[in-house]
Structures are given as C-alpha cells and as structure tokens.
Amino acid sequence: MPELPDVEGFRRVFAEHAVNRKVTGVDVRDSGVLRGVTGRRLRETLTGQRFSEPRRHGKWLLVPVRGRDATMVLHFGMTGSLHWSDEDPHPHPHDRVIFAFRDGELRYRDQRKLQGLRLAPDDDALAGLLSGTGPDALTVTRKQLRDLLPGARQLKPALMDQSVLSGLGNLLSDEILWRARLHPRRKPRDLDDAEFGRLHKELRAVLRAAIPTGRVPPRPSWLTGRRDDPSGSCPRCGTTLSHGRVGGRSTVWCPHCQPG
C-alpha cells in the first residue's frame, strides 16, 4: 500500500513531467477510479490547461489547475501509482486515467481501484475533502503528536489512523515503533515524556530516510527488510521477531526490544 514516501515519489514524478505543460487530452479508460466527478467533466476542466506545482498531504496528492480554482486530488489506495511514458504507446492494463501532453503521457495506474481521482472545484471544497484528515506525518511537531495520540487505545492503530495522523501505513508504523522500542499494543496515554520524544524522533528519521527512495526500503538494517521472513531476526539484537495482528493488521515486532 502506498504510504507517505511513495506519494512523495509520485509527487516528484508529477512535478518533473506534468507541471506547466499543457494538457492535450484526458483519456478516462476506467471511470471506476473517479470519485465525485465524471469523465466528461474531468476532460472539460483539464484539457488545454496546465497544472501548477503539486503538494502532498499524507497519502493525498493535491494538484492545482492553473488559471482555475480547481484542484485535482489523487489518492492511491492500496495499489495506485503514477507513471510517465514518452516512448511506450501501449498502456498498461491497469492504467485507468491517462493525461496526454505534447511529449508524453502521465498515467494513473491502479489494479484494485479502492480510491482514485477527485476534482475539488474550489478551496472550500478542497478543505471539506480534507477536513477529516490529520496533519501530515512529516510536519507534525512533538507537541502535536503528544496531543493527538493519548485518546487512542493502542499505539499502532493510532499511528495508522488517517484522521489522527496522515501518511503512515502498516510498514512505516511497524518500523517507527521498532526503532522507538515501543510495543505496538502500548497505550499512548501510558507513554512518558522520554518515550514520546523517541517516538517523534524516530518518526521523522524514518520518513526522512525513506522519502528519497520513494518507498519504505526493505534494507537488512531495517525491520522492513526482515518482516516477511517467518523466522526473521531483529536487525538490532538478533531475537526472533514476533508476528501477530494489531488493530486488524499484520504486525511485526521484536519481543526483546519492544516489551509489552
């Protein structure tokens, strides 16, 4: 599932190839990824226009349409992605919407179609769309994090709750908690100041390290690099990792480094 580093990578693809270039056409190959907008309206709004610099908010990609109040909003769900093509004339079977430019195409690809594309006609509509979304995980301060989490029952579900904090998914949450030496089932209200400090520090460190790669990197020194091995060991202490479900999600932790 795309998380904040993946979406930042998609933002860079969009910024590099599609900003300030005239849209010559919009091919909606599967309207099943459109949310609250028809293919006709999307084409009429975007064709002949140019995109301004996109910005990311957690797992959302927000792309203003230059010269209009509208903002195109993309959410990548579990399998969404963006791809630039200037050579291959044959779309991928899961390319759902294609934005054409004079020198290439930007393709929104999504196998499962759990989310998709929206078009906010003005700033009020955009604010309404994001009203239930927490602050971007990369920009949240230590104080904000402490204020946001205490009402939750368990740490990991709280980190993954997009209404609390925007941008973290399963892999990032496990990685951050492992680095902070906090069990995923700990109650946020039970954390002391030092533990909250570690949590915030590692949250920022993991995101900053992952963003340049455009993904959560499966490095051997990261928990992410060991989690898919049923007999995998902790990269820090060598203890066999524990596997279970927390908040309904598959979860990996070190029973030695992250005592319950």
Beta strands, then each sheet from edge to edge (+ up, - down):
strand 1: 25-28
strand 2: 55-57
strand 3: 60-64
strand 4: 71-75
strand 5: 80-85
strand 6: 95-101
strand 7: 104-110
strand 8: 116-120
strand 9: 242-246
strand 10: 249-253
sheet 1: 1+ 6- 7+ 5-
sheet 2: 2+ 3- 4+ 8-
sheet 3: 9+ 10-
end
